């Protein structure tokens, strides 16, 4: 491994093996580095393990190996996302995607001009355990997927312009290696480098602004100069600073003697008059240019962007940026991009982060690994501060194949690489040494922490060092590992602490700062709503209906509602802020379900397709100030006439009127309140019932108040238009409308993102909406939308945000979910416009034209997409709700009286809420057949005991061309004991499905269901 420079331009690769013309690299000229991402060859040696069955790829590193049958790919590349998901040999943690063993090869030629130069290759990340070969020779390996690395190629290359060089990379993903979807392969950028023997070291520039808090624009630059020549040199290091407009505003220089074979640090200082500060609102970037000059000749030139800003994390007064107090309004995001998998694309990153900005986000935690450098660049351009995190485990692992295997040997180098890669960015404000590491409560933990802290501070003493942990929900005992670690850290991120526990930590450790590194984790499915009267709901385990409620009321045992987390953070000035778990649904960890095909998490404020859920608007109402109002539920179509619908409104305005078809349903108001330190906020004044630890049973602020962050109406459903109008001083300032949709008529396409920002480039996210004749989105499931692209582009992936989705993402068709789906359209770098069409049977197609882009890849994501339609299994039995994984409708048909369908559930207690097990008012079960059957009765065997009851009313309906219609002359004969058959007889009907709807005062269980 080397700390060297990179450079040279790369021509397009050819596509034949061995005898094909290799990629030709032009002389480097003034270019220091060049892109090395196009024209790789890839083979998936084994998708089910990391061995090479039969040794077919034993000679893959050798130049003469025949790779003609391999796929042509451009990197970044993720082979896992291209595979169909499967429940065999995988787990929910990986999103049911496979990993395995993969090989990459790239052939290229070099002209004679690099002779006497230093040549190296740099990788930003490979998942994982990358072994890199040049011309059959092993250069070395790098286990960790999320840190960059480089190998020296000097003296090993053919530079006659004719003889091809072959770079080969072996990558593995043994399952399970990650608690969430990781992707597999060369999933970040690759560069080739050519420098003079005297050059700036890799990551060899560190720029700081030490006096900016005092108003002085001092720029201190430490430059590591490498001398790989055979003689000592005296180098002049020149620094030039340009402002955001590109004007030179400062220069400096120093001379440094560099012995042969050594690296010496040169320090220069200069001053910028009246520097423009980098902030959330105005993320102004300056650029530093460094020239290394020997004997009057410039031998190397590098650039680094930086900013003038200063931060404080005060234990009592909280976070401030440039002296201005501010809460961290943060999100956690894993390193994946929805339908793109782990492929890193800058346009996709910007799209994601602009969605976060629209919610009011100003901070990002890179959960739980070092970020791609392009993400750091996006955040520093958008004004988002970052908590950059190193590891998800230390010496003690969480999974069989995670980083614990490499921690002792590699952690020092990997955490140093993390710091070096991002140390110049003004966006980075915190270094995190780990997340929820088991070692934090073990005897060896303090020593490990000390080593990691020392490694960070040896490189960058300017930023605080923290970690995120779930092991501080109570005050640590003096001398315990948690106590000893916290005393070494500058601050601590706590995961899922109650208000009382974070107060206890602040009192015990008054010199440390605290924040929530993970908050809330409420789960939701876009457009799905359940039991708004409950603070915590059960889950529906019926296949095809596995979802969670969007009323902010589905919580796992360790989690809190979004409202509780917002209030807890709001009321504590000492709390620096929070990082919501999570900003977006991600592949893997599909809590609360652990069954195929539920592939994605439910934690996000937006879904995996990038479509906002109601949680997005809850946090937006607390994290932004512009007038806004949002109606929940986001569906005024799928309700029965007269059905009471719980309507919630999130708003930044204190007064909201609700109207149905123009008739006022009343005005609701938030009360204006003030925290104990004088900050104003809006909240109702009513018992929330959301904290059993408080004597009142509701979360109570230090100022003595309690309430909710939403306004509530109960509205009997009536088709038409539901409108929320927000008023300030009697004047309308915002409104939201829901309109009852008619039958679907067409597909409409758009690229508008929340907040009005449109991100286009190499990747464009196109939203398809199924609409009625008036353009109203029809919030149903289906139809299947098929995307086609004409011009220099392709479909890189599709997604609809549904967590329970059996199909893969890199194909051109997907069912609409709640009326919406998203296609990621990739430019391929050609000229002319890109036309996107979305069609569905019986609907008018939607069409959209995007501008062409010089960016893009011919062989990037989606280039190898093959449509693999999923045929749903025939389902004879169905139910509206199943309370447990072992009480599914199919259990009514297995002939075993000990098994059956039930709506019984127990939702475990959380830290602030009691357990819930509340009978449901009504549910239905059904039987269906592929072809119509003549039936005249349904028999159900009801189980009755202390918690299970007979229904108090039953309706039977059969499917017709007009939908479900009641049967005629229904006659009920009740069973006399538990598990005895109850008969529902009626006039004969011919139908494909019969449904039994039951109203009950207790839970229901049916062990057998039969139609005759």
Secondary structure as UniProt FT lines:
FT   STRAND          9..10
FT   TURN            18..19
FT   STRAND          23..26
FT   TURN            29..30
FT   STRAND          33..35
FT   STRAND          40..46
FT   TURN            47..48
FT   HELIX           53..55
FT   TURN            56..61
FT   TURN            63..64
FT   TURN            68..69
FT   STRAND          71..73
FT   HELIX           80..82
FT   HELIX           92..94
FT   TURN            95..96
FT   STRAND          100..110
FT   HELIX           112..114
FT   TURN            115..116
FT   STRAND          118..123
FT   STRAND          130..134
FT   TURN            135..136
FT   STRAND          137..142
FT   TURN            145..146
FT   STRAND          149..152
FT   TURN            154..155
FT   STRAND          165..173
FT   STRAND          190..195
FT   STRAND          198..208
FT   TURN            210..211
FT   HELIX           212..214
FT   STRAND          218..227
FT   STRAND          233..242
FT   TURN            244..245
FT   STRAND          248..258
FT   TURN            260..261
FT   STRAND          263..271
FT   TURN            273..274
FT   STRAND          277..278
FT   STRAND          286..294
FT   TURN            295..296
FT   STRAND          297..306
FT   STRAND          311..314
FT   TURN            315..317
FT   STRAND          318..321
FT   TURN            322..323
FT   STRAND          324..325
FT   STRAND          328..333
FT   HELIX           338..340
FT   TURN            341..342
FT   HELIX           346..358
FT   TURN            359..360
FT   STRAND          363..366
FT   TURN            367..368
FT   HELIX           373..382
FT   STRAND          385..389
FT   TURN            400..401
FT   HELIX           403..405
FT   HELIX           407..422
FT   TURN            423..424
FT   TURN            426..427
FT   STRAND          428..435
FT   HELIX           438..441
FT   TURN            443..444
FT   HELIX           445..459
FT   STRAND          464..469
FT   TURN            478..479
FT   HELIX           481..488
FT   STRAND          491..495
FT   HELIX           499..508
FT   TURN            510..511
FT   STRAND          513..520
FT   TURN            526..527
FT   TURN            532..533
FT   TURN            543..544
FT   TURN            557..558
FT   HELIX           562..570
FT   TURN            573..574
FT   STRAND          575..581
FT   TURN            591..592
FT   TURN            596..597
FT   TURN            608..609
FT   HELIX           614..623
FT   STRAND          629..632
FT   TURN            641..642
FT   STRAND          644..651
FT   STRAND          655..660
FT   TURN            661..662
FT   STRAND          663..669
FT   STRAND          671..674
FT   TURN            676..677
FT   STRAND          680..683
FT   TURN            692..693
FT   TURN            695..696
FT   TURN            702..703
FT   STRAND          711..716
FT   STRAND          721..728
FT   TURN            729..730
FT   STRAND          731..739
FT   STRAND          746..750
FT   HELIX           754..756
FT   STRAND          763..771
FT   TURN            773..774
FT   STRAND          784..790
FT   STRAND          793..799
FT   STRAND          813..815
FT   TURN            818..819
FT   STRAND          820..828
FT   STRAND          834..839
FT   TURN            841..842
FT   STRAND          846..850
FT   TURN            858..859
FT   TURN            861..864
FT   STRAND          877..879
FT   TURN            885..886
FT   HELIX           889..893
FT   TURN            897..898
FT   STRAND          901..902
FT   STRAND          922..942
FT   STRAND          953..960
FT   TURN            961..962
FT   STRAND          963..966
FT   STRAND          971..973
FT   TURN            978..979
FT   STRAND          981..999
FT   STRAND          1005..1011
//
